[in-house]
Structures are given as structure tokens and as C-alpha cells.
Amino acid sequence: MFNAYPDSCGGDLTALVNLLASDALASAFHHLYLLPSIYHSDLDRGFSVQSYEIDQEMGSQVDLDRISALGISLKLDLVLNHLSARSPEFLDVLERGDQSEFFDMFIDWNRFWEGHGVAGSDGCIVPEADSLERMFMRKPGLPVLRVASPDGTPRFFWNTFYQSIGVEQVDPTTIQSDLGVDPSQALMLHQALNDASNFGGAVDWERVDAGVAHDVQRRYLMIEGQVDLDARSDSVWNYYDRTIEQLATYGTKTLRLDAFAYLAKQPGERNFMNEPGTWECLARVKEIADRYHVDLLPEIHAPYRERTHERLAGHGYQFYDFFFPSLVIHAIESQNPQTLLSWMHEVIENGYRTVTMLGCHDGIPLLDLEGLLTAREIQNLIDLVQGRGGRVKNLFGPDGRKISYYQVNATYFSALGEDPKRLLLARALHMFMPGTPQVWYLDLFAGTNDYAAADAGGHKEINRTNLSSDRITEMLNEPVVSEQIDLIRLRTTHPAFAPPAKLDVAAGGAVLSIRWSSDTHKAALAVDFSQTSFEIEHS
């Protein structure tokens, strides 16, 4: 499975499809996972969806039809937990407040927590302490987006992930003229706009005419964010139905369910992997997807010790093997494959259906390793990749304190010390690992950490560099790229890997052996971690 943004390989989806159709990649890939910037979106490079219509600047239905004609199946995203604050639905809420037909699609924070907390000085309810202790935060502070309702009063919506408030540069005189307020009010509003993160809470609205706050918001603010959807609302489930039907018309055979574990929420309960609510929501999504003949791939990061992967498999779902990327680095660095071997045995013995990877758009997982590696081993990995230029992403408590590491953002090549031998060894392991191998485009082209992009756009951009068609043509001639393609093509075309293949794995000292066989066909990989070397034999 090739994994890319629609514009990451040549500038648009047409160029990407041309690459997949080229002699260089012929017969290498059966699947394409196209990231959600193919839709109309704003923040987080596609994961803040405004509309699931195809963004014509990225690609078209013609491109999607060409993918199908190549015999490549398509995987797309359905972002279950949230919609963009710039979606038509939430913009209507900003304009019309409670009178919007879409109001119940989103979680009004204060209504949700009514009776389960106390309002702070800004009017936002702070949940009771025992409820806060159960909450899983993706950023410092309470997960709220503060906006002004049509009557000017502050309103708070649940916002688990990103938000950004842009401000048009405007002077007090212009505000006074535009809104018809007196000079003191214009100055106060100007000061509030300069501190847009406090807009809705830092203004003395008793001194401002009703509706002025809403006018300020509409005229001068660009509110962006990922506003959480309310799984208790029938409107949300009708929206999912319409969306899955739409995505099926694009030709997708699989939907990756982004952030599904945050969807089910109840006052006083966990806001992440709420049980049984999460499974009930997932079953309801599957019922819709089955009607449109689409498979589901739920995406979740959770510590190994919590056995969430096991419960996903028990409910009949395939899942992302987020353990594999870091276990490969650990095996290479420690020259000891035993933990990787143990995980491989678990996958084989339990018949898990997995999607494997080295790098991806989201960073190298670390939280997931708890229970597989010791805290010291995990910290050593963090220090190692950070020492090679990686950026660490953490999780936070309601008071803004760090409570856990989460992932390291780096290209996989840079995480391996930009050593071609190590990247090829990792790719060989990837191609012999059970599951569906998913190949991040920047890994394939041995991309290095993009520090300028990370500094300008956030830590994740370190591994999201767009490549021009000319640059790709150059890289296709590099041995580290062409040899990876050979390994990928072996996995894709060799009958030893065809179902119902048998897989045997064993390790002795620093050597790991993996052997696939199907009918009379065989393919075997032997890795010597002490020498950073491998050999492949196949029929």
C-alpha cells in the first residue's frame, strides 16, 4: 500500500497517479492510501475537514478512476470525531446559534457538563475533579473552542484537537466606524482582538451593545479548529451515512476511521476509548459501511499493556500495527530481535489482521510501546531519535502539565541515522512482516528531517515534505530507493506470500529468520542485527 498526500508526489493527484503508473513502480503496489487533504479542509493537513467534496486543486474523479483502472484499490479517511470550524455546518452555528439546524451536531461544552462542574470566571464549566482525572488530553488546558453566540455571549464547544484564531489587523477607528460603537468600546474590542485566544472571555460585554461581539467575530476573526461531533445526535449519524455513501462513489474500498476512540463521550466517563460506548459507535458505523460495501480500519494509539489491539481483533477489525516501527529501531540499535520476535509470534498465533508501516504522516509511536519495552528502553529510543533531530510530542493534563510522552516526529530515515543500510534492513523486515505493508512516500525516497517546515508549521511537518516530479526522478536512480522498490515488488508479486501462506519465525542471538511458504513457493529473510545485514532467498 502506497501512502501519500494527493500533492506530495509531483504537486497533485494526477502526478501521483502518473508515478504509480510508471515503469519504476509497475506492479509494486496493490493499494493507495490517500490522505484527507484530497477533501476541502484547513488545519492539520487534511484532518480538519470542511467538506468531503474533492478539492479540485488536489485532484478529480478522473484521477480516482485512473487509480481503479490500474488495479489499485483506494483507501480514504473518515474523520469520525470532528469537523472543521469552517465547515458549512459549524459556520451556520456561528451565524444562527441555537436556531441552526446543525446545532445539535456539535458538543456545547457547558450543556454537556451541566450539573457535573462549576463555571469558571470566564463562564466555562470546569468539570469535577474525578471527571478531569478520567480525561485524556491532546493539548494543554480544557479542550474547548470559545466563540461568540449571535447575542454576543461567550459559547464553548468541545475541541479535542487543533484550533487557531486568526485576526484581521484593524485599528480602533475602523472598529468604531464599522460597528457604530463609542471610542472606549472600540479600544476595548481592539485590545480583545490583539489577544484573540481570550476573545469571548476577556471583554466586558456589559459595556458593549448586544450582538457586537458576534459582529466582531464575523468581521475580524478567522476561527479555525476541529470541533467535536456529538455521537448522541441523530443528525451526526445521518451525516455519517451521507458521507460514507459519498466516499463509496469515489471508489474507496477501505475507510480509515481517524480519531474514532474520542467519539463516545459521557459526563464523568473517559473521553477516550469509552467502553462500551466506543464499541457501540463502531458497530453503528460498520452497519452503515456494510450497506455501501466498504471495509473499516479503526485507527488508535494505545499502550500495548491495555490490550486495545486485542479487543479490536476480538470485534473482528483489522488494526494498525503501531508497535512495529519502534520495535524495528529497537532491534537494530540493541542488536537484539527478541522483543520484535515475541510480537511477531503474537500476530501469527492470534491471526491478527494488521496494517504495518515504518514511517507515516503522524510520527513514530512511543506511547504504544508501554508493556512491550521498559520505561528505560522507551526513553532511550526517545533520546536516540531526538538526538538525530526528531521532535517529541507529549500528552497533557487539564492543568497543562505533561503527563506522558506520545510520539517522536522524524522521518524514518533520519530516525535510523540516515544510514541506507539500516533503511534497507528495516524495509526488508517490513516486507516480511505479517499484515498489509503500508509504505510512506517519504520513506521510499529516503527523505530526511525537514526542520524548516517543522519550525514554520509544527512538529509533524518534519516528515511531510512535498517532492517535485524532477526530484522523484532523481531519487528513483538512487540505490536506497531502487532497492526498496525491489523489496516491495518481491512482497507484492511473489507467490510465497499469497494466501494461505504459512509463516515461520525464529531467532538465535542477533539473527532473526522469517520464512514464508505457499504451495511449492518459498521466500526467506535472514537478518543479522550485529552486522546490520540481511539475505533473502526465494524460489
N, C-alpha and C positions, 0 to 999 in steps of 0.2 A: 504494500500500500504506500503510494507516494503521498506526502503530506506537505501542503504549501498554502500560502495565501494566493488569491487569484492574481495578484500583481507582483508576486515575489520572484518570478522567473521570467523576466523579459518585459515586465510592465503591465501586462493584462492577461486575462484568461486565454485569449487567442494565442498569445506567445507561449503560455504554459502548455496548452494542448499541442502546439507545434513541437514542443520539446518532447512530450510523451510519444508523439507520432514519429519522431526522428529515428534514424538508424541507430543512433547512440543508445537509445533507451528501448528499442524494439524488443518486445517480449519480456521486459524486465518487471513490469508492474501489471497486476490484475485489478487494482483498486486505486481510487483517488479520494483522499480526504481533503476537501476544500474548506478552508476556514471561513468564518461568517462575515468577513468584510465583503463577500460576494453580495450581501444584502445591504440595504440602506442602514447605516449605523454611524455612531460617532466615537465614543470613548472605547478604550481597551482594544483597539484594532479589530473591531467587529463584534465584540461580545456585549455591546450596548446597542441592541437592535432597535431601530426606529420602525422599520417595516421589513417584512420578509420578501418584498419585491426585489428582483435582481437590480443591482446598481449597474446601469448601462456603461458607466465609466470603467467598471471592472470586467464585465463580460456580458454574455447574452445567452438566450436559449439555444442559439445556433452553436455556440461553443459547447454547451452541455450535451447537445445532440451528437456532436463530433466525439465527445468522450465515450458515449454509448456505442457509437459506430466502431470505435477502436477495440471494443470488447472489454472496456474498463468500467467497473461498477463504481457508483458515486456514493460517497458518504458526506452528509452535511450536518450542521448543528441545529438543534432546537434548544434555545436558552430558556430553560423552564422557569427559573426563579425570578426573572426580572425583565422589564422593558426599559428602553431609553426614556429619560425625562423629556426628550424631544420627539417622542412618538406622537402620532396624532391623538392617541387616546389620552396620554397624560397632559398634552398641551390643552386639550379640551377641559380637563380637570382644572388646570391653572386658570383657564378663562372663565369657567362656569361654576367651579367649586362643587358643592353637594348636588347641584342641579345637573351636573354632567351625567350622561347615560353610562359613562365609563368609571364613575367614581368608585364603585364597589370592586373594581378590578385591582385596586391598589390598597395597601395596608395603611390606613390612617393610624399612626403610632399611638396617639392619645386615646382613641376609641378602643384600640386593641388592648391597651394596658389599663383601661379604666377599672378601678377597684383593685388593682394589683400594684400600685405605686403611688408616689406623691409628686405633684407638679413642682418643678424647679422654678427659679426666679424668671426664667425665660418662657415659662408656660409649658415646657416639655416634660412629660411624666418620666420620672426616674423609677424604673421597676424596683420592687422589693429586693433586698439583698440576696435571698435564696434563689430568686429568679435570675438575677445577674450572674450568680455563680454557675448557673447551668448554661449560660450563653457562650457561644463560640464566635469570637470577633475576628474579622478580617482587616480591621484598621483600628486605630486608637479612638476611644470615646464611644458614645452611643451611636448605633447605626441609623441615623436619621438624616433626611434631607429637609431643610427648613425652607418653606416658601410662604408667600403672602396669599391668602384667600381673597376672593373678589371684594369682601368688605374691609380688607386691609389687615385683618388679624393674622397672626402667625399660624401656620399649619405645618404639621410634621408628618412625614411619610417614611416608612421603613426603607432603609437604603443600606443593604449589607455590603455592597462593593463600592465602586468608584463614584465620586461626584466632583464636579468642577463648576465654579460660578465665575463666568467672565463678566467684565464690567466695561460698558462703553465709557470712554473718557468724556466727561461732561462737566462744565463749571456751574457754580451755584446760580449765576444769572440765567443760564439756559434752562435749568430746572425750574426756576421761578417763572420764566416765560412759558415753558411747555405745560406746566401743571397748574398755573394760576395760584401758587402759594405765596405766603409772605416771605421776606428775606430770611428771617430766622429759621423758618421751616425749610427753606431751600438749602441753607447752610447745613442744617442737621441731616437732611437727606443726602447731601453731598458727602458728608463725613461717613454716613452709613454705607454709601456705595463704595467708598475707599476701603472699607472693611467688609467686603461682600459676604464673607463667611458668617458674619453675625447679622446679616440682613434678616429682618423679621423678628429679631430679638433685642437688638441694641438701640432701637429707635423708640422714643417716647411718643407712641401713637396717639395719646390723648391730645397732643398738640398739633396733630395732623388731621385734616378732613378725612372722613370715611372714604375709602376707595383709592386714596392717593398712593398707598403702599402698593396696591395692585397695579396702578398705572406706572409706578417706578419700575416694578418688576418687568412689566410688559415692554416698556420703552428702552430700559437701560441694561437689563441683565440677560445674560445667556446662561440659563441654568441647565447644566448637563449632569447626568447621573444615571445610575441603574436602579430604577425604582422597583421594589419587590412586589410581585403579584400575590394576590390573596387566593390561596387554594380553596378557601371556604366558599368562594363565589362561583355561581353557575356561569357567570359571564366569562370568567377565566377559562373554564373548561370548554365553552363554546368557541373561545378564541383558539385554544389548542387544536380543536377539531378542524377549524377552518385552516389553520396554519399547516398542520400535518398533511391535509389534503392538498394544499398549495405546493408544499415541498415534494410530495409524491409526483406532481405533474412535472417537476424539474428532472425527474428520472432517478432520484435518490433511492437506494436500496437499504441504506442504514442511516439512522439518526443517532448522533452522539448527543446524549442528554447532559448539557452543561449545567452544573450547579444544582442538580436535582435534589441533593440532600439538604438544601436550605429551604425547600419549598414548603414543607409541612410545618406549621407553627401553631402553638397553643400557649396562652399565658401560663407562665410558671414552668413550662417544659423546655427541653432543649430546642434550640432553633437550628440545630444541625443534626441530621440523622435521627430525627424524632421518630420513635417507634411506638405504636405500629403505623403512625401517620405517613411516614416516608414510603412504606411498602404499599399502603393503600393508594397513595398518589401514583406510585409507579405502576401498579396494576391497572389503574384507570387510564394512564397514558398508553399502556400496552394494548388495552382494549380498543382505543382509537387507532393506534398504529396498525393493529392487525386488520382493521377494515380496509386500510389502504396498502396492505402488503408490504409494510416497512418494518425492518428489524430495529431493535433498540440496543444502544451501547451506553449504559449509565456511566458517567464519569464521576469518580470520587477519590479524594485523597483522605486516607485514614490510616492510623498506625496498624501495623501487622498484628500487634497483640490484641486489638479489638476484634479481629476476625471478620471485618466487614466484607472482605472479598469472599470469604466462605459463605456468608449469608446471601450475597448476591448470586453466587453459583447455585446455592440451595433453592433460590427462587427462579432458577432457570436462565439467568442472564450471563452473557459474556461480560468481561470486565477488563479494564486496563491493568496491565502488569506494571505498576509503578515501583515495584521493588527491584526489577531487573536492572535499570540504568545504573543505580548506585552500587548494586552488588557486583556489577562488572568492574567498575572503577576500584572497588574494594579488593576484588580478586587480583586485579592487575597490580595494584600498589602493594598489597600484602604478600603477593605471590602464593596465595592460598585460596583454592577454589571451593573449600568445604561448605561455606555458607551458601554460595551460589548453587552448589550441587544439591544441598538439602532442599532449597526452594524448587529446583527442577524436579526433584523426586515428588514433592507435594503436588506440583502441577500435573505430573503424569499420573500419579496414583489416584488423584481425585477427578481426573478428566476435566479439569478447568478449561473453559474456552476463553482465551485471553487475546488481547492485542498488545504486542510488545513494541518497545522503541528504545532508542538511545537518547537522543535529544527530542525536543518538541517546542512548541510556541510558548510553553508555560514554565520552563525551568527544570532543574534536576531535583526530583523529590527527595526530601530528607525525613520529614515527619513520618512518612510511611514506614521507615526502617525500624521504628521502635518495636522491639520484640524479636527482630532478626539480628540486629547488631547491638552491641552495648552502647551506652551513652558516650563512653570514651571513643569508641570506634567511629560513631557518627560525628562527634566533634572533630576527630582527626580528618574525616572527609571534608567537613566544612572548612577547616583550616587549610587543607590542601588546595581545594578548588578556589577558595578565596585568595590564597597566595598566588594563584595563577590568573588572578584578575576577576574572579567571579564576584557577584553582588548577592548578599544574603537577604532573603525575605523572611520576616517574622510574623507571628500572630500576637494579638494584644488582648488585654483585659479591658473591661469597661472604663477603668481609670486611666487607660493609656499605657499601662506598663506592659512590657514584653512578657509573655507567658510561655512562648515556645518558638523554636526555630520552625521554618516551614519548607523552604526550598532555597537552592542556590541558583542564581541566574547566570548562565555562561553557555557558550557553545560547547558541544560535547568535545570537539577537537581541542579547544583551549583547556577544558577540564582535564584532558589527558596530557597536558603539557605540550600541545601542538606537535605531537610525535606521530608521524604517519604509520609507523609500525604498530603503535598502540591502537590507533583508529581502525586499522585493518583487522587487527586481532579482535577488537570489540565487535566489528561488523560481522566477522566470521561467527562469533558466538551468537550474535543476533539472528543470523540466518539459520543456525542450527537449533535455536531455542524453540520449544513448542509454542504454538499460538500463531496469530497473524502478524508478521513483521510490518511495522509502520515506519517509514523512512522519512525523517525530516529533511527537507530540501537543503538546508544549510549544512547539515552533517554530510550529505552526499558530496557537496562541493568543498568540504573541509574548511568551512567558514570559521573565522576567528572572532574573538570578542569585539563587539562594536561599541567602544567606550563613548564616542561622541554621541551616538544615538541614545545610549543609556543615560548620559548626562542631560540630554535635551528632553527625552520623552519618558524616562522612568526605567527602572532596573530591567524590565522584561525586554526592552528594545535591544538589549545587548546581543540577543540571539534571533533577531528578526530582520536582518539586513536584506533589502531588495537587491537582486542581482540582475544586471543587464544581460541581454542575449549575447552581446560580444564577450562579456566576462565568462558566461557559461561556456561558450565555445572554446575559450582559452582553457578553462578548468577541465573540460572533458578530455583534454590531452595529458593531464597530469596523472601519473601512475596511481596516486592515492584515490583518485576519482574513478578511473577506468577499472581498477582492481576491485573497488567496491561494487561497481556495476556487474562485474563478472560474478561476484559472490551472490548478489541479488538475483541475477539471471539463473544461477545454479538452483537456488531455492525455488524460483518460480517455475522452472521448466523440467527439472529432473524428476523422473517418476518415483524415485525413492521416497520423496516427500508426499506423494499422493495418498489420500485416504484409501483404505485403512492402514496407514503406515504404522510400523512398530518402532518404538524409540527406546534405546538403551543408553544409560549414562553411568559413568563410573569415574572415580578419581583416586589417584595414588600420589601422595606428596604434592608436588606442584603441577602435576599433569592431570588434565581433565579430558575424558574421552566421551564423545557423543556419536551415536551410530543410529542412522535411520535405515529402515528396510521396508520395501513394499513389493510383494511378489518376488521376482528374482533380482530386483534392483536394490542397490545399496549406496549409501553415502556416509562417510565417516570423517569426523573432525577430531584431531588430537591437538590440544593446546598445552604448551609448556610455559607456564607463567614465570618460571625462573629465568627463561631465556627470551621472554616476550616474543614467542614464535608459535606458529601453528602449521599443521599439514592437513591437507584434505585428500582423501582417496574416494573415488566413486566409480561405479560401473558405467 
